[in-house]
């Protein structure tokens, strides 16, 4: 899919690349690229109260990548860690 077909091209390509990556070493780098792209985009949107749909799409993509990290990188679920420390 080309950038021209993406609804939010400033970060969606990085998201798509991370989701389909099978190589664990490459996946980590692609997730980092996604996180940098999202951080940059959120900085651009910081002074704009519009773009609710894009902000929701970013939240959904970030949630998906948390699951990818957990399953493909054996990254522990942060909520489980937090619950363990509360006990």
Buried (B, 14 or more C-beta within 10 A) or exposed (E): EEEEEBEBBBBBBBBBBBBEBEEEEEBBEBBEBBBEBBEEBBEEBEEEEEBEEBBEBBEEBBEEBBEBBBEBEEBEEEEEEEEEEEE
